Amino acid sequence: MKKFQPQPGFVVQAFRFALDANAAQQAALVSHCGAARAAYNWAVGWVSASWWQRKAEETYGVPEAGLTQWRPWSLPALRKAFNTAKHTDPKFAGWWEENSKEAYNTGLANAAAAFDNYAKSKQGKRRGKKVQMPRFKSKRKAVWRAGSPPARSVSRAMAGM
């Protein structure tokens, strides 16, 4: 990415804001973030389902012409597929109307960008190291003194107070 350089004589100023949301606003923020994540997860599942189906069909000896069609991962294609799925998919049918359409669009846009980055990486068209499938091995050890729970349990317990 090109580094930002201000023009000579211009002053660049930045601001940082903190949100001070009440309980209702905080619930709405959490709901919208959850909606974006749900749309992202749906898009990843929808696109990768065709990849795995094709891979299985290849092992059965299905010819190229008979394989399941690739599902497109462009933002317009994901948006169109999601708009039809949100009415019928039980994961969304009960609550999708509670959030802004932009929350879902954000998740779909991030999924489209992730698929583009993955494809560019595999083709060698992306700068940096190749993107690989993540390995979920944790090297951290749960070590704490007897009688004191780990920090995340304490913070969850305090959040409920």
Secondary structure as UniProt FT lines:
FT   TURN            8..9
FT   HELIX           23..59
FT   TURN            60..61
FT   HELIX           64..66
FT   HELIX           75..88
FT   TURN            90..95
FT   HELIX           96..98
FT   HELIX           101..123
FT   TURN            146..147
FT   HELIX           151..159
//
